């Protein structure tokens, strides 16, 4: 199996090392694992592509490249320049430092890479490791993802319907590992994308020594559960959550309502 991996935390991120271990387990001894990851951290860039300026691509080692672009850019660079048409069997993005459950999914560069992979017709998976009091200061906070990641991806690959190959918007998968040690993971559950109520992104102002105001984007409380059975709630209960997604942003439930109104 030939696998392309990327992330949004950057080429030197610890989570990318965890992803490489997962990919090597999936690829097997005769397989290939190729890395094309951002040269610098690209968290929060979603599905951004560098449409109006070029990006530098540098080889860092065997089958290992850094691109000065977004995670989606890295997928494009990997497919169309690094692999030069040797289509990978699988694209893996992550393992992200922190969860991409609930509304975080909308901002995530980790998911942006998986979305681009799906648009390019490749089975694609975004893997993220939830952080919390039980694993934040652990020696290996990615332990749950490292020990369970390959098995979850393998099972999902086997279950993707054959008909999905002909879908206009192919499936990709958002996988979030709970903020616990690997031995404390309770299992894996399918869950919809949730929504954390009463918390959101905001800004925190700071003054520079020169008297200029700068704003830091500040995230909300990540320990707030979502509706029962949805991704973040499952994660905080100790389960790995899997959310099948498509890039189709249409609100299908609203089509008939607004069609009648017009």
N, C-alpha and C positions, 0 to 999 in steps of 0.2 A: 504494500500500500504506500502511495506517495501522499504526504501530508504537508500542507503549508500552514505555518503558525505565525501569529502576529499578536499585538496587544495595543493598549493605549497608554500604558505606564512607561514605555520606553524600552530600548534594546537591553539596558542593564538592570531591569527590574527583577526582583526575586521571583515574582509570580511567573515570569516568562521561563525561568529555569524549571519551575514546577510544570508548566505547560509542555516543555520539551520532554520531560519524563513521561508525562501522559501520552504524548504523541509517539514516543519511541516504543512504549508498550503496545499501542494500537498498531503501529506500522509493522512491528515484528522485525526479526533479524535481517530479513531480506528487503525491508522497506526503506523509504527515504523520508527524512524530516527536513524540510526547508524552512528557514526563518527569514522573514522580512518584517522588521518592526521599526517604529518611529525612532529617529535618532535622539529625540527629546520627548519628555512626557507630553501626551496629547489627551489627557483626561478631559471629558466634558465637551468634546468636539462633535459628538454624535456621528452623523453620516457625511460630514464635510469632505469635499474633495478639493484639491488645489487646482481649480479650473483656470485661474487667471495668472498663475506663475509656475515656473518649473520647479522640480525638487531634485536635490542631489541624492544619488544612490551610491553607497560605498560598501564594498565587500569587507566584512569583519573577520571572516574565517570560512572554512569549508561549509557550503550551503547556508551561510549566515550573512545577512545584509541589513544595513540600516538606511532608512530613507528619511529625508527631511520633509516629512509630510504627515498626513493624518493616517489613522488605521485603515480607512477605506482606500487611501492612496497606496498604502502598503500592499493591500490585496491586488490592486490593479498592477502595481509594479511587479509583484510576485508572479501573477498569471501571465502577463504580456511581455515582460522583459527578462526576469530572472529565469523562469521556467520555459520561456519562449515556446508556448503552445503545448508543452508536456502537461496536460491537464491533471491537477491533483485529484485524488479520490475524495479528499476531505480538507476543509479549512477549519482550524481551531483558533479562537481569539481569546486571550487572557493569559494566565488566570489573573483577573483583575484584583487589585488590592481594595477590597470593599465591595459591598453588594451593588448589584444592578437590578434589584427588585423594584416593584411599584413604579413610581414616577421617575426614579433614577434611570430606568431603561430609556427614557426619551432623550436624555442628555449623553448617554454612554457612547464613547468611541469604541469600546469593546463590542457593543452591539452593532455599531456602525460598520465595523469590519465584517461581521457575520451577515449583516443585511446585504452588503456589497457582494459577498461570496454567493449568496442565494440569487441575487440578480444576475450573476455571471453563470448560474446554472450548476453550482457546486454545493453539495451538502455542507452546511456550515453551522457551527456551534459557538456560542459565547459562554465562557465559564468565568464565574466570579465568586470570590470568597468573602462572605459576610464577616465583619469584624464586630466583636462585642466583648463584654467583661471576661468571658471564659476563654478567649483565645487571643486577645489583643496583645498581651505580653508573653505569649507562648514562644518557646524556642523556634517552633515552626508553625506560624499562624495559618499556613496553607495546607496543613496536614490533612484536613477533611477532603479538600479537593484532590490532593496528591494521591490519597489512598482509594478514593471512590470514583475519581473522574473518568478513568478509562472504561470502567464497567458501565457507567451510565451512558456514555457516548456509544459504546458498542451495542447496547440494548436498543437505543433510539435509532441507530443506523439500520438495524435489522427490522425495525418496525415502520420505517418510512414507506408509505404506500407507493407502489410502482407508478400510479397515475400522477404522482406529484412531479415526475420528470417532465410532464407536458403542461404543467400549470404555468400561467403567465407570471404569477408571483409565487415563487417556490417557498416552501417552508424553511425557516431557520429556527434555532432553539436557544432560548435563554435559560441557562442553568446556574442556579445560585446554591452554594454550599453553606450550611448553617454555621453560626459562630460558636462551634464546640469542637472538642477533640475528635479525631476520626472514630475512636471507639464509642463515642456517645451519639453518633449519627443514628437516628431512629429508622431511616429508610428513605425512599424516594417517592415523591408525590407529584402528579400533574396538577398544576394550578394556574388559574388566570392571573394576569397582571393586576396587582392590587393598587390601592391608593391610600397613602398615609394622610389622614385628615388632621387638620389643625397644626400642620408643620409644612414648611416650604423653604425653598432657597430664598436668600436675601442678600444684603450687602452689609459690610462692616467698614466704616470709614477710618482711615488713619492719616495723620499729618506727617509729611516728610520733614527732614531737618531744614529744608529750604522753604517750608511753609506751604507746600502744595498738598492738596487733598488727593488721596488715592483710596480706591474702594476695593476691598477683597470680597469676592463672592463667598457666601457662607451657607453651608448646608443645614438642613433641619435635623431633628432628632431621629436617628436611625433605629432606635429601639422601640419605636411605636409600631404596633402590629397593624396590618391591613385587615380587611374583611376576612372572616373565617374561611379557610380553604384556598385563599389566594397566596401569592408568592411570599411576601415578607412575613405574613402570619405563619406559614409553614416553616420558614427558615428559623424564626424565633422559637418555634416549638421543637426544633432539632431535626427537621427534615430537609433533605435536598429538594428544591423545587425545580420543576421543568415546565417552561411555558412555550408551547409551539407558537410561532409568530409568522406573519407575512408582512411585506412592505406595502401592501395595499392599505392606504389610510382612509378609505371610504367608510363613512358611518352607515353601514348597510341597514341598520335598524331604523334609520331616519329617512330613507329614500322614499318610501310610500307616503309618509306624513307630509314631506315637503313637496312631493309630486302633486298631491291633492291640493296643497295650498297655492300652487302655481297654475 
